[in-house]
Amino acid sequence: MAIRLNETALRHARSLVRDGDVVRDERDAWSEDAPTADEENAFIEREGWTEFRHWHLGIDDEADEETKEAYSFPYGDFRKVHRCGVISLESRAGQYDHDEIRDAANRLLSLIDEG
């Protein structure tokens, strides 16, 4: 497994934050706000894998790009960036030594908090 930073998703997240499409929620809210498997499946069915990819800061180039396995570190609910999601992914990325993703999440969090 070779997870790397998904630059396209990072640009998408920054754009959403700049446009005000962000939920400035608390750290522990992600367990309630994260999309369920059914919501993910409905989004993929409706929007496709390319759009699904835009909502994850981690991408595994060794996995089939049309499987959920290829994408990790979600940051939003397919409508808005969630501050709690960014905090959660920053923590998990650091825990598993995905420093590039952790650092990108940290910069994204700063952008959210500036607004």
C-alpha distances in whole Angstrom, upper triangle without the diagonal:
4,6,10,13,15,18,20,19,20,23,24,24,26,29,29,30,32,34,34,32,30,31,32,31,31,28,28,29,25,25,28,27,23,24,24,22,25,25,22,23,26,25,23,26,28,26,23,19,20,22,19,17,19,19,16,15,11,10,6,8,6,8,12,13,16,14,14,10,9,11,12,14,17,21,23,25,25,28,28,26,26,27,26,22,22,23,21,18,19,19,16,14,16,16,12,13,12,15,16,15,17,20,20,20,23,25,25,26,29,30,30,32,34,35
4,6,10,12,15,17,17,18,21,22,22,24,26,27,28,30,32,32,30,29,30,31,31,30,28,28,29,25,26,29,27,24,24,25,23,26,26,23,24,27,25,23,26,28,26,23,19,19,21,19,16,18,18,15,13,10,8,5,7,7,9,12,13,16,15,15,12,10,11,11,14,17,20,23,25,25,28,27,25,25,26,25,22,21,22,20,17,18,19,16,13,15,16,12,12,10,13,13,12,15,17,17,18,21,22,22,24,27,27,28,30,32,33
4,7,9,12,14,14,14,18,18,18,20,23,23,24,26,28,29,27,25,26,27,27,27,24,25,25,22,23,25,24,21,21,22,21,24,23,20,22,25,23,21,24,26,23,21,17,17,18,16,13,15,15,11,10,6,5,4,7,8,10,13,12,15,14,13,11,8,8,8,10,13,16,19,21,21,24,24,21,22,22,22,18,17,19,17,13,14,16,13,10,13,14,11,10,8,11,10,9,12,14,14,15,18,19,19,21,23,24,24,27,29,30
4,6,9,12,12,12,15,16,16,18,20,21,22,24,26,27,25,24,25,26,26,27,24,25,26,22,24,26,24,21,22,23,23,26,25,21,23,26,23,21,25,26,23,21,18,17,18,16,13,14,14,11,8,6,6,6,8,11,12,15,14,17,16,15,13,10,10,10,11,13,15,18,21,21,23,22,20,21,21,21,18,16,18,17,13,14,16,14,10,13,15,12,11,8,9,8,7,11,12,11,13,16,16,16,19,21,21,22,25,26,27
4,6,9,9,8,11,13,13,14,17,18,18,20,22,23,22,21,22,23,24,24,22,24,24,21,23,25,23,20,21,23,22,25,24,20,23,25,22,21,24,25,22,20,17,16,16,15,12,11,12,9,6,5,6,9,10,14,14,17,15,18,17,16,15,12,10,10,10,12,13,16,19,19,21,20,17,18,18,19,16,14,16,16,12,12,15,14,10,13,15,13,12,8,9,6,5,9,10,8,10,13,13,13,16,18,18,19,21,23,24
4,6,5,6,9,10,11,13,14,16,17,19,20,21,20,19,21,23,24,25,23,24,24,20,23,24,22,19,19,21,21,23,21,18,20,22,19,18,21,22,18,17,14,12,13,12,8,8,9,7,5,5,6,9,10,14,14,15,12,15,15,14,14,11,9,9,10,11,12,14,17,16,18,18,15,17,18,19,16,14,17,17,13,14,17,16,13,16,18,16,16,12,13,10,8,12,13,10,11,15,14,13,16,18,18,19,22,23,23
4,5,5,6,9,10,11,12,14,15,16,18,20,19,19,21,23,24,25,24,26,25,22,25,26,23,21,21,24,24,26,24,21,23,24,21,20,23,23,20,19,16,13,14,14,11,9,11,10,7,9,9,13,13,17,17,18,15,18,19,18,18,14,13,13,13,13,13,16,18,17,19,18,16,18,19,20,17,15,18,19,15,15,19,18,15,18,20,19,18,14,14,10,10,13,12,9,11,14,13,12,16,17,16,18,21,21,22
4,5,5,6,9,10,11,12,14,15,17,19,17,18,21,22,24,26,25,26,25,22,25,26,23,20,20,23,23,24,22,19,21,22,18,17,21,20,16,15,13,10,10,11,8,6,9,9,8,10,10,14,14,18,17,18,14,16,18,17,18,14,12,14,13,13,13,15,17,15,16,16,15,18,19,21,17,16,19,20,17,17,21,20,18,20,23,22,21,17,17,14,13,16,16,12,14,17,15,13,17,19,17,18,21,22,22
4,5,5,6,9,10,10,12,14,15,17,15,15,17,19,20,22,21,23,21,18,21,22,19,16,16,19,20,21,19,16,19,19,16,16,19,18,15,15,13,10,9,9,7,4,6,6,6,8,9,13,14,18,17,18,14,16,16,15,16,13,11,11,10,9,9,11,13,12,13,13,11,14,15,17,14,12,16,16,13,15,18,17,15,18,21,20,19,16,16,13,11,14,14,11,11,15,14,11,14,17,15,15,19,20,20
4,5,5,6,9,10,11,12,14,15,14,14,17,18,19,21,20,22,21,19,21,23,19,18,18,21,22,24,21,19,22,23,19,19,23,22,19,18,16,14,13,13,11,8,8,8,6,10,11,15,16,20,20,21,17,19,20,18,19,16,13,13,11,11,10,12,15,14,15,13,11,13,14,16,13,11,14,15,13,13,17,17,14,17,20,19,18,15,14,11,9,12,11,8,8,11,10,8,12,13,12,13,16,17,17
4,5,5,6,9,10,11,12,14,14,14,17,19,21,23,23,25,24,21,24,25,22,20,20,24,24,26,23,21,23,24,20,20,23,22,18,19,17,14,13,14,12,9,10,11,10,13,14,18,19,22,22,22,19,21,22,20,21,19,16,16,15,14,12,14,16,15,15,14,12,15,16,18,16,14,17,19,16,16,20,20,18,20,23,23,22,18,18,14,13,15,14,10,12,14,12,10,13,15,12,14,17,17,17
4,6,5,6,9,10,11,12,11,12,15,17,19,22,22,23,22,19,22,23,19,18,18,21,22,23,20,18,20,20,16,17,20,19,15,16,15,12,10,11,10,6,8,10,10,13,14,18,19,23,22,22,18,19,20,19,20,18,15,15,14,12,11,11,13,11,11,11,10,13,15,17,15,13,17,18,16,17,20,20,19,22,24,24,23,20,20,17,15,17,16,13,13,16,14,11,14,16,13,13,17,18,17
4,5,5,6,9,10,11,9,9,12,14,16,18,18,20,18,16,19,20,16,15,16,20,21,22,19,17,21,21,17,18,21,20,17,18,17,14,12,13,12,8,8,9,9,13,15,19,20,24,23,23,20,21,21,19,20,18,15,14,12,10,8,9,11,11,11,9,7,10,11,14,12,10,14,15,13,14,17,18,17,19,22,22,22,18,18,16,13,14,14,11,10,13,11,8,10,12,10,10,14,15,14
4,5,5,6,9,10,10,10,13,14,17,19,19,22,21,19,22,23,19,19,20,23,25,26,23,21,24,24,21,22,25,23,20,21,20,17,15,16,15,11,11,13,11,15,17,21,23,26,26,26,23,24,25,22,24,21,18,18,15,14,11,12,15,14,13,11,9,12,12,15,14,12,15,17,15,15,19,20,18,20,23,23,23,20,19,16,14,15,14,10,10,12,10,7,10,11,8,9,12,12,12
4,5,5,6,9,9,10,14,16,18,21,22,24,22,21,24,24,20,20,20,24,25,26,23,21,24,24,20,21,24,22,19,20,20,17,14,16,15,11,12,14,14,18,19,23,24,28,27,27,23,24,25,23,25,23,20,20,18,16,13,13,15,14,12,11,10,13,14,18,16,15,18,20,18,19,22,23,22,24,27,27,26,23,22,19,17,19,18,14,14,16,13,10,13,14,10,11,15,14,13
4,5,5,6,5,7,11,13,15,18,19,21,19,18,21,21,17,17,17,21,23,23,20,19,22,21,18,19,22,20,17,19,19,17,14,15,15,11,11,13,14,18,20,23,25,28,27,27,23,24,24,22,24,23,19,19,17,14,11,10,12,11,9,7,7,10,12,15,14,13,16,18,17,18,21,22,21,24,26,26,26,23,23,20,18,19,18,15,14,16,14,11,13,14,11,10,14,14,12
4,5,5,5,6,9,10,13,16,17,20,18,17,21,20,17,17,19,22,24,25,22,21,24,24,21,22,25,23,21,22,22,20,17,18,17,14,13,15,15,18,21,25,26,30,29,29,26,27,27,24,26,24,21,20,17,15,11,11,13,13,11,8,7,9,10,14,13,12,15,17,16,17,20,21,21,22,25,26,26,23,22,20,17,18,17,14,13,14,12,8,10,11,7,6,10,10,8
4,5,8,9,12,13,17,19,21,23,22,21,25,24,21,21,22,26,28,29,25,24,27,27,23,25,28,25,23,24,24,22,19,20,20,16,16,18,17,21,23,27,28,32,31,31,28,29,29,27,29,27,24,23,20,18,15,15,17,16,14,11,11,13,13,17,17,15,18,20,20,20,23,25,23,25,28,29,28,25,24,22,20,20,19,16,15,16,13,11,12,12,8,8,11,10,8
4,6,8,12,14,17,20,22,24,22,21,25,24,20,21,21,25,27,27,24,23,26,25,21,23,26,23,21,23,23,21,18,20,20,16,16,19,19,23,24,28,30,33,32,32,28,29,29,27,29,28,24,24,21,19,16,14,16,15,12,10,11,14,15,18,18,17,20,22,21,22,25,26,26,28,30,31,31,28,27,24,22,23,22,19,18,19,17,14,15,15,12,11,14,13,10
4,6,9,10,14,17,19,21,19,19,22,21,18,19,20,24,26,26,23,23,26,25,21,24,26,24,22,24,24,23,19,20,21,17,16,19,19,23,25,29,31,34,33,33,29,30,30,27,30,28,25,24,21,18,15,13,14,14,11,9,9,11,12,16,16,15,18,20,20,21,24,25,25,27,29,30,30,27,27,25,22,22,22,19,17,18,16,13,14,14,11,9,12,11,8
4,7,10,13,16,18,20,17,16,20,18,15,16,16,20,22,23,19,19,22,21,18,20,23,20,18,21,21,20,16,17,18,15,13,16,17,21,23,26,28,31,30,30,26,26,26,24,26,25,22,21,18,15,12,10,11,10,7,5,6,9,11,14,14,14,17,18,18,19,22,23,23,25,28,28,29,26,26,24,21,21,21,18,16,18,17,13,14,15,12,10,13,14,11
4,6,9,12,14,16,14,13,17,16,12,14,15,19,21,22,19,19,22,21,19,21,24,22,20,22,22,21,18,18,18,15,13,15,16,19,22,26,28,31,29,30,27,27,26,24,26,25,21,19,17,14,10,8,10,11,9,5,5,6,7,10,11,11,13,15,16,17,19,21,21,23,25,26,27,24,24,22,19,19,19,17,14,15,15,11,11,13,11,8,10,12,10
4,6,9,11,13,10,11,14,13,10,12,14,18,21,21,18,19,22,22,19,22,25,23,22,24,24,23,20,19,20,17,15,17,17,21,24,27,30,32,31,31,28,28,27,24,26,26,22,20,17,14,11,9,10,12,10,7,6,5,6,8,10,11,12,14,15,16,18,20,21,23,24,26,27,25,25,24,20,20,20,18,15,16,16,13,12,14,13,9,11,13,11
4,7,9,12,10,11,15,14,12,14,17,20,23,24,21,22,25,25,23,25,28,27,25,27,27,26,23,22,22,20,17,18,19,22,25,28,31,34,32,33,30,31,30,26,28,27,24,21,18,16,12,11,13,15,14,10,9,6,5,8,10,10,11,13,15,16,17,19,20,22,23,25,26,24,24,23,20,19,19,18,15,15,15,12,10,12,11,8,8,11,10
4,7,8,7,9,12,11,9,12,15,18,21,23,20,21,25,24,23,25,28,27,26,28,27,27,24,22,23,21,18,19,19,22,25,28,31,34,32,33,30,31,29,26,27,27,23,21,17,15,12,11,13,16,15,12,10,7,6,6,9,10,10,12,14,15,16,18,20,21,22,24,26,24,24,24,21,19,20,19,16,16,17,14,12,14,14,11,11,14,13
4,6,6,8,11,11,11,13,16,19,22,24,22,22,26,26,25,27,30,29,28,30,29,29,26,24,25,23,20,20,20,22,26,29,32,34,32,34,32,32,30,26,27,28,24,21,18,16,14,14,15,18,18,15,13,9,7,6,9,11,9,10,14,14,14,17,19,19,20,23,24,23,23,24,21,18,20,19,16,15,17,15,12,15,16,12,12,16,15
4,6,7,10,11,11,12,16,18,21,24,22,22,25,26,25,27,30,29,28,29,28,28,26,23,23,22,19,18,18,20,24,26,30,31,30,32,30,30,28,24,25,25,22,19,15,15,12,13,15,19,19,16,13,10,7,5,8,9,6,7,11,11,11,13,15,16,16,19,21,20,20,21,18,16,17,17,14,14,16,15,11,14,16,13,13,17,17
4,6,7,8,9,11,15,16,19,22,20,21,24,25,24,26,29,29,28,29,28,28,26,23,24,23,19,19,19,21,24,26,30,31,30,31,30,30,27,24,24,25,22,19,16,15,14,14,15,19,19,17,15,11,10,6,9,11,9,8,12,13,12,13,17,17,17,20,22,21,22,23,20,18,20,20,16,17,19,18,15,18,19,17,16,20,20
4,6,6,6,8,12,14,17,19,17,18,22,22,21,24,26,26,26,27,26,27,24,21,22,21,18,18,19,21,24,26,30,31,29,30,29,28,26,23,24,25,21,18,15,14,12,12,12,16,16,14,13,9,9,6,8,11,10,10,13,15,14,15,18,19,19,21,24,23,24,24,21,19,21,21,17,18,20,18,15,18,19,16,16,20,19
4,5,5,5,9,11,14,16,15,15,19,19,18,20,23,23,23,24,23,23,21,18,19,18,14,14,16,17,20,23,26,28,26,27,25,25,22,19,20,21,17,15,12,10,9,9,10,14,14,13,11,8,8,5,5,9,9,7,10,12,12,13,15,17,17,19,21,20,21,21,18,17,19,18,15,16,19,16,14,18,18,16,17,20,20
4,6,6,9,10,13,15,14,15,18,19,19,21,23,24,24,24,23,25,22,19,20,20,16,16,18,19,21,23,27,28,26,27,25,25,22,18,20,21,18,15,13,12,12,12,12,15,17,16,14,11,12,9,9,12,12,9,12,15,14,14,17,19,18,19,22,21,23,24,20,19,22,21,18,19,22,20,18,21,22,19,20,24,24
4,6,8,9,13,14,13,14,18,18,18,20,23,23,23,24,24,25,22,19,21,21,17,18,20,21,23,26,29,30,28,28,27,26,23,20,22,23,20,18,16,14,13,12,11,14,15,14,14,11,13,10,10,14,14,12,15,18,17,17,20,22,22,23,26,24,26,26,23,22,24,23,20,22,24,21,19,23,23,20,21,24,23
4,6,9,12,14,11,13,16,16,15,18,20,20,20,21,21,22,19,17,18,18,14,15,17,19,21,24,27,29,26,27,25,24,22,18,20,21,18,16,14,11,10,8,7,11,11,11,10,8,10,8,8,12,13,12,13,16,17,17,19,21,21,23,25,23,25,24,21,20,23,21,18,20,21,18,17,20,20,17,19,22,21
4,6,9,11,9,10,13,14,13,15,18,18,18,19,18,19,16,14,15,15,11,12,14,16,18,20,24,25,22,23,21,20,18,15,17,18,14,13,11,8,8,7,6,10,11,11,10,9,11,9,7,11,12,10,11,15,15,15,17,19,19,20,22,21,22,22,18,18,21,19,16,19,21,18,17,21,20,18,20,23,22
4,7,8,6,6,10,10,10,12,14,15,15,16,15,17,14,12,14,14,11,12,15,16,18,20,23,24,21,21,19,18,16,13,15,17,14,13,12,9,10,8,6,8,11,11,12,11,14,13,10,14,16,14,14,18,19,17,19,22,22,22,25,22,25,24,20,21,23,21,19,22,23,20,20,23,23,20,23,25,24
4,5,5,6,9,10,11,12,14,15,16,17,16,19,16,13,16,17,14,14,18,18,19,21,24,24,21,21,20,18,16,13,15,17,15,14,14,12,13,12,9,11,14,15,16,15,18,16,13,17,18,16,16,20,20,19,21,24,23,23,26,24,26,26,22,23,26,24,22,24,26,23,23,27,26,24,26,29,28
4,5,5,6,9,10,10,12,14,15,15,14,17,16,12,15,17,14,14,18,18,18,19,22,22,19,18,17,15,13,10,12,15,13,13,14,12,15,14,12,13,16,17,18,17,20,18,16,19,21,18,18,21,22,19,21,24,24,23,26,24,27,26,23,24,27,25,23,26,28,25,25,29,28,26,29,32,30
4,5,5,6,9,10,10,12,14,14,15,18,16,13,16,18,16,17,20,20,21,22,24,25,21,20,19,16,14,12,15,17,16,17,18,15,17,15,12,13,16,18,19,19,22,21,18,21,23,21,21,24,25,23,25,28,27,27,29,27,30,30,26,27,30,28,26,29,30,27,27,31,30,28,30,33,32
4,5,5,6,9,10,10,12,13,14,16,14,11,14,15,13,15,18,19,20,22,24,25,22,20,19,16,15,13,16,17,15,16,16,13,14,12,9,9,12,14,16,16,19,18,16,19,21,19,19,23,24,22,23,27,27,26,29,26,29,28,24,25,28,26,23,26,27,24,24,28,27,24,27,30,28
4,5,5,6,9,10,10,10,10,13,11,8,11,13,11,12,16,16,16,18,20,21,18,17,15,13,11,9,13,14,12,13,14,11,13,11,9,9,12,14,15,16,19,18,15,18,20,18,17,21,22,20,21,25,25,24,26,24,26,25,22,23,26,23,21,25,26,23,23,27,26,24,27,29,28
4,5,5,6,9,10,10,10,13,12,10,13,15,13,15,18,18,18,19,21,21,18,16,15,12,11,9,13,14,13,15,17,14,17,15,13,12,15,18,19,19,23,22,19,21,24,22,21,24,26,23,24,28,28,26,29,26,29,28,24,26,29,26,25,28,29,26,27,31,29,28,31,33,31
4,5,5,6,8,9,11,14,12,10,14,15,14,16,20,21,20,22,24,25,21,19,17,14,14,13,17,17,16,18,19,16,17,15,12,11,13,16,18,19,23,23,20,22,25,23,23,26,28,26,26,30,30,29,31,29,31,30,26,28,30,28,26,29,30,27,28,31,29,27,31,33,31
4,5,5,6,7,9,11,9,7,11,12,11,13,17,18,18,20,22,23,20,18,15,13,13,12,16,16,14,16,17,14,15,12,10,8,10,14,16,17,21,21,18,20,23,22,20,24,26,24,24,28,29,28,29,27,29,27,24,26,28,25,23,27,27,24,25,28,26,24,28,30,28
4,5,5,4,6,9,8,6,10,11,11,13,17,17,16,18,19,20,17,15,12,10,10,10,13,13,13,15,17,14,16,14,13,10,13,16,18,19,23,23,19,21,24,23,21,24,26,24,24,28,28,27,29,26,28,26,23,26,28,25,24,27,28,25,26,29,28,26,30,32,30
4,6,6,8,11,10,10,13,15,15,17,21,21,20,21,22,23,19,17,15,11,12,13,16,17,16,19,20,18,20,18,15,13,16,19,21,22,26,26,23,25,28,26,25,28,30,28,28,32,32,30,32,29,32,30,27,29,31,29,27,31,31,28,30,33,31,29,33,35,33
4,6,10,11,10,10,14,14,15,17,21,22,21,23,24,25,22,19,17,14,15,15,19,19,18,20,21,18,19,17,14,11,13,17,19,21,25,25,23,24,28,26,25,28,30,29,29,32,33,32,34,30,33,31,27,30,31,28,27,31,30,27,29,32,30,28,31,33,31
4,7,8,6,7,10,11,12,15,18,19,18,20,21,23,20,18,15,13,14,14,18,17,16,18,19,16,17,15,13,10,12,15,17,20,23,24,21,22,26,25,23,26,29,27,27,30,31,30,31,28,30,28,25,27,29,25,24,28,28,24,26,29,27,26,29,31,29
4,6,6,6,9,11,12,14,17,17,16,18,18,20,17,14,11,9,11,12,15,14,13,16,18,16,18,16,15,12,15,18,19,21,25,25,22,23,26,25,23,26,28,26,26,29,30,28,30,26,29,26,24,26,28,25,24,28,28,25,27,30,28,27,31,32,30
4,5,5,6,9,10,11,14,14,12,14,14,16,13,11,8,6,8,9,12,10,10,13,16,14,16,16,15,12,16,18,18,21,24,24,20,21,24,23,21,23,26,23,23,26,27,25,26,23,25,23,21,24,25,22,22,26,26,23,25,28,27,26,30,31,30
4,5,5,7,9,11,13,14,12,14,14,16,14,13,9,9,11,12,14,12,11,14,16,14,16,15,15,12,15,17,17,20,23,24,20,20,24,23,20,23,26,24,22,26,27,25,26,23,24,22,19,23,24,20,21,24,24,21,24,26,25,24,28,29,28
4,5,5,7,10,13,14,13,16,17,19,17,15,12,11,13,12,15,13,12,14,15,12,13,12,12,9,11,13,14,17,20,21,18,18,22,21,19,22,24,23,22,25,27,26,26,23,24,22,19,22,23,20,19,23,22,19,22,24,22,22,25,27,25
4,5,6,8,11,12,11,14,15,17,15,14,10,10,10,9,12,11,9,11,12,10,11,11,10,8,11,13,14,16,19,19,16,17,20,19,17,19,22,20,19,23,24,23,24,21,23,21,18,20,22,19,18,22,22,19,21,24,22,21,25,27,25
4,5,6,8,9,8,11,12,15,13,12,9,9,10,9,11,9,7,9,11,9,11,12,13,11,14,15,14,16,19,19,16,16,19,18,15,18,20,19,17,21,22,21,21,18,20,17,15,18,19,16,16,20,20,17,20,23,21,21,24,26,25
4,6,8,10,10,13,15,18,16,16,12,13,14,12,14,12,9,11,11,9,10,10,11,9,11,12,11,14,16,18,14,14,18,17,15,17,20,19,17,21,23,21,22,18,20,17,14,17,18,15,14,18,17,15,17,20,18,18,21,23,22
4,7,9,10,14,16,19,17,17,14,14,14,12,14,12,9,9,8,6,6,6,8,7,9,10,9,11,13,14,11,11,15,14,12,15,17,16,15,19,21,20,21,17,19,17,13,15,17,14,13,16,16,13,15,18,17,16,19,21,20
4,5,7,11,13,16,14,15,12,14,13,10,11,10,6,6,5,4,6,8,11,10,13,13,11,12,14,14,10,10,14,12,10,12,15,13,12,16,17,16,17,14,15,14,10,13,15,12,11,15,15,13,15,18,17,17,20,22,22
4,7,10,13,16,15,16,14,16,15,13,13,11,8,7,5,6,7,10,13,13,15,14,12,13,14,14,11,10,12,12,9,10,13,12,10,13,15,14,14,11,12,10,7,9,11,8,8,12,12,11,13,16,16,16,19,20,21
4,7,10,12,12,14,12,14,13,11,10,8,6,5,5,8,10,13,16,16,18,18,15,16,17,17,13,12,14,13,9,11,13,11,9,13,14,12,12,9,11,10,7,10,12,11,11,14,15,14,16,19,19,19,22,24,24
4,6,9,9,10,9,12,11,10,9,6,5,6,9,10,13,16,18,17,20,20,18,19,20,20,16,16,18,17,13,15,17,14,12,16,17,14,15,11,14,12,10,13,15,14,14,18,18,17,20,22,22,22,25,27,27
4,5,6,8,8,11,10,10,8,5,6,8,11,13,16,19,21,20,23,23,21,22,23,23,19,19,21,19,15,17,19,16,14,17,17,14,15,12,15,14,12,16,18,17,17,21,22,21,23,26,26,26,29,31,31
4,6,8,8,11,11,12,10,7,9,12,14,16,19,21,23,22,25,25,24,25,26,26,23,22,24,23,19,20,22,19,17,20,21,17,17,15,17,15,15,18,20,18,20,23,24,23,25,28,28,28,31,33,33
4,7,9,12,11,12,10,8,11,13,16,18,22,24,25,24,28,28,27,28,29,28,25,24,26,24,21,22,24,20,18,21,21,18,18,16,19,18,17,20,22,21,23,26,27,26,28,31,31,31,34,36,36
4,6,8,8,9,6,5,9,11,15,17,20,22,23,22,25,26,25,26,28,27,23,23,25,23,20,22,23,20,18,22,22,18,19,17,20,19,18,21,23,22,22,26,27,26,28,31,31,31,34,35,36
4,5,6,8,8,6,10,13,17,18,21,22,23,21,25,26,25,27,29,28,24,25,27,25,22,24,26,23,21,25,25,22,23,20,23,22,20,24,26,24,24,28,29,27,29,32,32,32,35,37,37
4,6,8,8,6,8,12,15,15,18,19,20,18,22,23,22,24,26,26,22,23,25,23,20,23,25,22,20,24,25,22,23,20,22,21,19,22,24,22,22,26,26,24,27,30,29,29,32,34,33
4,7,9,8,9,13,16,16,19,19,19,17,21,23,23,24,27,27,23,24,26,24,22,25,26,23,22,26,26,24,25,22,25,24,21,24,27,24,24,28,28,26,28,31,30,30,33,35,34
4,5,6,8,11,15,14,18,18,18,17,21,22,22,23,26,25,21,22,25,22,20,23,24,21,20,24,24,21,23,21,24,23,20,23,26,24,23,27,28,26,27,31,30,29,33,35,34
4,5,6,8,11,11,15,15,15,15,18,20,19,20,22,21,17,19,21,19,16,20,21,18,18,21,21,19,21,19,22,21,18,20,23,21,20,24,25,23,24,28,27,26,29,32,31
4,6,7,11,12,16,17,18,18,21,22,21,22,23,22,18,19,21,19,16,19,20,16,16,20,19,16,18,16,20,19,17,19,22,21,20,24,25,24,25,28,28,28,30,33,33
4,7,11,12,15,17,18,17,21,21,20,21,23,22,18,19,21,19,16,18,20,17,15,19,19,16,18,15,18,17,15,18,20,19,19,22,23,22,24,27,26,26,29,31,31
4,7,8,11,13,14,14,17,18,16,17,19,18,15,15,17,15,12,15,17,14,13,17,17,15,17,14,17,15,13,15,18,16,15,19,20,18,20,23,23,23,25,28,28
4,6,9,12,14,14,17,17,15,15,16,15,12,12,14,12,9,12,13,10,10,14,14,12,14,11,14,13,10,12,15,14,13,16,18,16,17,21,21,20,23,26,26
4,6,10,12,13,16,15,12,12,13,12,8,8,10,8,5,8,10,8,8,11,12,12,13,10,13,12,8,10,13,11,10,13,15,13,14,17,18,17,19,22,22
4,6,8,10,12,11,9,10,11,11,7,8,11,9,7,10,12,11,11,15,16,15,17,14,16,15,11,12,15,13,11,14,15,13,14,17,17,16,18,21,21
4,7,9,10,9,6,6,8,8,5,5,9,8,7,10,12,12,12,15,17,17,18,15,16,15,12,12,14,12,9,12,13,10,10,14,14,12,15,17,17
4,6,7,6,4,5,8,9,6,8,11,11,11,13,15,15,16,19,20,20,22,19,20,19,15,16,18,15,12,15,16,12,13,16,15,13,16,18,17
4,5,6,7,7,11,11,9,12,14,14,14,17,18,18,19,22,23,23,25,22,24,22,19,19,21,19,16,19,20,16,16,19,18,16,19,21,19
4,6,8,10,14,14,12,14,17,16,16,19,21,20,20,24,25,25,26,23,25,23,19,21,22,19,17,20,20,17,18,21,19,17,20,22,20
4,7,9,13,14,13,14,18,18,18,20,22,22,23,26,27,27,28,25,26,24,21,22,23,20,18,21,20,17,17,20,18,15,19,20,18
4,6,10,12,10,12,15,15,15,17,20,20,21,23,25,26,26,24,24,22,19,20,20,18,15,17,17,13,14,16,14,12,15,17,14
4,6,9,8,8,11,12,12,14,16,17,17,20,22,22,23,20,21,19,16,16,17,14,12,14,14,10,10,13,11,9,12,14,13
4,5,5,6,9,10,11,12,14,15,16,19,20,21,22,20,21,20,16,16,17,15,12,13,14,11,10,13,12,9,12,14,13
4,5,5,6,9,10,11,12,14,15,17,19,20,21,19,19,18,15,14,15,13,10,11,12,9,7,10,10,7,9,12,12
4,5,5,6,9,10,11,12,14,15,17,18,20,19,19,19,16,14,16,15,11,12,14,12,9,13,14,11,12,15,15
4,5,5,6,8,10,11,12,14,15,16,18,16,17,17,13,12,15,13,10,12,14,11,10,14,14,12,14,17,17
4,5,5,6,9,10,10,12,14,15,16,14,14,14,10,9,11,10,6,8,10,7,6,10,11,9,11,14,15
4,6,5,6,9,10,11,12,15,15,14,14,15,12,9,11,11,7,8,11,10,7,11,12,11,12,15,16
4,5,5,6,9,10,11,13,14,13,14,15,12,10,13,13,9,11,14,12,11,14,16,14,15,19,19
4,5,5,6,8,10,10,12,10,11,12,8,7,11,10,7,10,12,11,11,14,15,14,16,19,20
4,6,5,6,9,10,11,9,9,10,7,5,8,8,5,6,10,10,9,12,14,14,15,17,19
4,6,5,6,9,10,10,10,12,10,7,10,12,9,9,13,13,12,15,17,16,17,20,22
4,5,5,6,9,8,10,12,10,8,12,13,10,12,15,15,14,17,19,19,20,23,24
4,5,5,6,5,7,8,6,5,9,10,9,10,13,14,14,17,18,18,20,22,24
4,5,5,6,6,9,8,5,9,11,10,10,14,15,14,16,19,19,20,22,25
4,6,8,9,12,11,9,12,15,13,14,17,18,17,20,22,22,23,25,27
4,6,8,11,10,10,13,15,14,15,18,19,19,21,23,24,25,27,29
4,5,9,9,8,11,13,13,14,17,18,18,20,23,23,24,27,29
4,6,6,6,9,10,11,12,15,15,16,19,20,21,23,25,26
4,5,5,6,8,10,10,12,14,15,16,18,20,21,23,25
4,5,5,6,9,10,11,12,14,16,17,18,20,21,23
4,5,5,6,9,10,10,12,14,15,16,18,20,22
4,6,5,6,9,10,10,12,14,15,16,18,20
4,5,5,6,9,10,11,13,14,15,17,19
4,5,5,6,9,10,11,12,14,15,17
4,5,5,6,9,10,10,12,14,16
4,5,5,6,9,10,11,12,15
4,5,5,6,9,10,11,13
4,5,5,6,9,10,11
4,5,5,6,9,10
4,5,5,6,9
4,6,5,7
4,5,6
4,5
4
